[in-house]
Amino acid sequence: MKIVAVSGSLRSESFNTRLSRLMSELAPPAVELRPLTLHGIPLYDGDLEEREGIPEAVRNLRGEIKATDGLILVTPEYNAGIPGVLKNALDWLTRPGEEMKPTFGGRKTALAGATPGAWGTALAQSGALITLRQLGVHLYPGYLRVSKAGESLKADDADDKLSEQVRQWLGGFVDFIKESE
Protein backbone atom coordinates (compact mmCIF):
# COMPACT_ATOMS: atom_id res chain seq x y z
CA MET A 1 0.00 0.00 0.00
CA LYS A 2 1.26 3.47 -0.88
CA ILE A 3 0.41 6.67 0.99
CA VAL A 4 1.77 10.19 0.60
CA ALA A 5 1.81 12.74 3.41
CA VAL A 6 1.98 16.30 2.05
CA SER A 7 3.24 18.92 4.46
CA GLY A 8 1.42 22.23 4.13
CA SER A 9 4.45 24.16 5.34
CA LEU A 10 7.50 25.25 3.38
CA ARG A 11 9.79 25.39 6.43
CA SER A 12 12.14 22.40 6.34
CA GLU A 13 11.87 21.86 10.09
CA SER A 14 8.25 22.86 10.58
CA PHE A 15 6.24 20.78 13.03
CA ASN A 16 4.10 19.53 10.15
CA THR A 17 7.04 18.47 8.02
CA ARG A 18 8.46 16.70 11.08
CA LEU A 19 5.08 15.04 11.63
CA SER A 20 4.95 13.80 8.03
CA ARG A 21 8.47 12.33 8.44
CA LEU A 22 7.44 10.71 11.73
CA MET A 23 4.47 9.12 9.93
CA SER A 24 6.88 7.69 7.39
CA GLU A 25 9.01 6.18 10.16
CA LEU A 26 6.00 4.72 12.02
CA ALA A 27 3.98 3.44 9.05
CA PRO A 28 2.61 -0.07 9.51
CA PRO A 29 4.40 -2.97 7.83
CA ALA A 30 3.69 -3.29 4.10
CA VAL A 31 2.85 0.44 3.92
CA GLU A 32 5.14 2.78 2.00
CA LEU A 33 4.47 6.29 3.30
CA ARG A 34 6.32 9.09 1.49
CA PRO A 35 6.53 12.56 3.04
CA LEU A 36 6.25 15.27 0.37
CA THR A 37 6.50 19.05 0.34
CA LEU A 38 5.08 21.86 -1.78
CA HIS A 39 8.41 23.37 -2.81
CA GLY A 40 8.58 24.71 -6.35
CA ILE A 41 4.86 25.32 -6.81
CA PRO A 42 4.32 28.94 -7.90
CA LEU A 43 1.32 31.05 -6.95
CA TYR A 44 -1.58 30.12 -9.19
CA ASP A 45 -1.78 32.48 -12.15
CA GLY A 46 -4.06 31.75 -15.08
CA ASP A 47 -1.78 33.73 -17.37
CA LEU A 48 1.18 31.58 -16.34
CA GLU A 49 -0.87 28.44 -16.92
CA GLU A 50 -1.92 29.64 -20.37
CA ARG A 51 1.59 30.74 -21.31
CA GLU A 52 3.65 27.85 -19.85
CA GLY A 53 1.20 25.10 -18.94
CA ILE A 54 1.17 23.23 -15.66
CA PRO A 55 4.43 23.67 -13.68
CA GLU A 56 6.64 20.62 -13.34
CA ALA A 57 6.35 20.65 -9.51
CA VAL A 58 2.55 20.44 -9.84
CA ARG A 59 2.74 17.63 -12.42
CA ASN A 60 5.14 15.70 -10.17
CA LEU A 61 2.96 16.11 -7.08
CA ARG A 62 -0.14 15.13 -9.05
CA GLY A 63 1.64 12.01 -10.28
CA GLU A 64 2.62 11.08 -6.73
CA ILE A 65 -0.96 11.52 -5.51
CA LYS A 66 -2.49 9.54 -8.37
CA ALA A 67 -0.08 6.65 -7.74
CA THR A 68 -1.18 6.21 -4.11
CA ASP A 69 -3.86 4.43 -2.19
CA GLY A 70 -4.14 7.29 0.30
CA LEU A 71 -3.35 10.96 0.77
CA ILE A 72 -2.61 12.68 4.07
CA LEU A 73 -2.67 16.48 4.17
CA VAL A 74 -0.54 17.61 7.11
CA THR A 75 -1.57 21.19 7.67
CA PRO A 76 -0.36 23.93 9.95
CA GLU A 77 -2.90 26.42 11.22
CA TYR A 78 -2.36 30.03 10.20
CA ASN A 79 -4.92 32.53 11.50
CA ALA A 80 -7.49 29.75 12.04
CA GLY A 81 -7.13 28.34 8.51
CA ILE A 82 -4.95 26.31 6.20
CA PRO A 83 -1.85 28.06 4.88
CA GLY A 84 -2.01 29.75 1.51
CA VAL A 85 0.68 27.47 0.07
CA LEU A 86 -1.46 24.39 0.73
CA LYS A 87 -4.63 25.93 -0.73
CA ASN A 88 -2.60 27.18 -3.69
CA ALA A 89 -1.24 23.66 -4.32
CA LEU A 90 -4.75 22.18 -4.16
CA ASP A 91 -5.92 24.80 -6.65
CA TRP A 92 -3.05 24.04 -9.05
CA LEU A 93 -3.73 20.30 -8.74
CA THR A 94 -7.23 20.83 -10.14
CA ARG A 95 -5.86 22.48 -13.30
CA PRO A 96 -6.84 21.85 -15.98
CA GLY A 97 -10.35 21.17 -14.70
CA GLU A 98 -10.50 17.64 -16.04
CA GLU A 99 -7.67 16.70 -13.64
CA MET A 100 -9.70 17.30 -10.48
CA LYS A 101 -11.62 14.02 -10.50
CA PRO A 102 -8.70 11.70 -11.41
CA THR A 103 -6.50 13.38 -8.81
CA PHE A 104 -8.97 13.72 -5.94
CA GLY A 105 -12.32 12.08 -6.77
CA GLY A 106 -12.90 9.33 -4.23
CA ARG A 107 -9.26 9.50 -3.08
CA LYS A 108 -8.93 8.20 0.48
CA THR A 109 -7.74 11.31 2.30
CA ALA A 110 -6.92 12.16 5.89
CA LEU A 111 -6.18 15.39 7.72
CA ALA A 112 -3.43 15.83 10.27
CA GLY A 113 -1.62 18.77 11.75
CA ALA A 114 0.69 19.98 14.48
CA THR A 115 0.86 23.31 16.25
CA PRO A 116 2.55 24.77 19.31
CA GLY A 117 -0.91 25.88 20.47
CA ALA A 118 -3.54 23.97 22.41
CA TRP A 119 -6.08 23.20 19.67
CA GLY A 120 -3.97 20.99 17.41
CA THR A 121 -4.96 22.62 14.08
CA ALA A 122 -8.67 21.88 14.67
CA LEU A 123 -9.76 25.13 13.00
CA ALA A 124 -7.52 24.65 9.94
CA GLN A 125 -8.78 21.10 9.53
CA SER A 126 -12.40 22.23 9.86
CA GLY A 127 -11.84 24.96 7.30
CA ALA A 128 -10.23 22.50 4.89
CA LEU A 129 -13.44 20.46 4.78
CA ILE A 130 -15.11 22.91 2.38
CA THR A 131 -12.31 22.54 -0.18
CA LEU A 132 -12.02 18.77 0.30
CA ARG A 133 -15.77 18.35 -0.16
CA GLN A 134 -15.50 20.28 -3.45
CA LEU A 135 -12.61 18.05 -4.54
CA GLY A 136 -14.69 14.94 -3.88
CA VAL A 137 -12.23 13.08 -1.67
CA HIS A 138 -13.29 10.14 0.52
CA LEU A 139 -12.38 11.65 3.89
CA TYR A 140 -11.17 9.56 6.82
CA PRO A 141 -13.31 10.56 9.82
CA GLY A 142 -10.42 10.42 12.31
CA TYR A 143 -8.29 13.54 12.67
CA LEU A 144 -4.75 13.70 13.96
CA ARG A 145 -4.35 16.95 15.87
CA VAL A 146 -1.05 17.44 17.65
CA SER A 147 -1.07 20.28 20.17
CA LYS A 148 1.94 21.65 22.06
CA ALA A 149 4.11 20.26 19.27
CA GLY A 150 7.22 21.98 20.62
CA GLU A 151 7.11 19.62 23.59
CA SER A 152 6.14 16.37 21.85
CA LEU A 153 7.73 16.73 18.40
CA LYS A 154 11.37 17.70 18.78
CA ALA A 155 13.63 18.15 15.73
CA ASP A 156 15.31 14.80 16.26
CA ASP A 157 12.70 12.83 18.16
CA ALA A 158 9.05 12.48 19.14
CA ASP A 159 7.91 11.52 22.60
CA ASP A 160 6.48 8.06 23.21
CA LYS A 161 2.92 9.32 23.68
CA LEU A 162 2.90 11.09 20.31
CA SER A 163 4.56 8.14 18.57
CA GLU A 164 1.83 5.83 19.87
CA GLN A 165 -0.87 8.33 18.87
CA VAL A 166 0.55 8.49 15.32
CA ARG A 167 0.83 4.67 15.08
CA GLN A 168 -2.79 4.19 16.12
CA TRP A 169 -4.06 6.93 13.82
CA LEU A 170 -2.11 5.57 10.84
CA GLY A 171 -3.41 2.08 11.58
CA GLY A 172 -6.95 3.45 11.52
CA PHE A 173 -6.32 5.26 8.22
CA VAL A 174 -4.84 2.11 6.65
CA ASP A 175 -7.90 0.13 7.79
CA PHE A 176 -10.15 2.84 6.32
CA ILE A 177 -8.33 2.55 2.98
CA LYS A 178 -8.67 -1.25 2.98
CA GLU A 179 -12.37 -1.14 3.93
CA SER A 180 -13.09 1.43 1.23
CA GLU A 181 -11.58 -0.62 -1.63
Secondary structure, 3 states (H helix, E strand, C coil): CEEEEEECCCCCCCHHHHHHHHHHHHCCCCCEEEEECCCCCCCCCHHHHHHHCCCHHHHHHHHHHHCCCEEEEECCCECCECCHHHHHHHHHHCCCHHHHHHHHCCCEEEEEEECCCCCCCHHHHHHHHHHHHHHCCEECCCCEEECCHHHHEECCEECHHHHHHHHHHHHHHHHHHHHHC
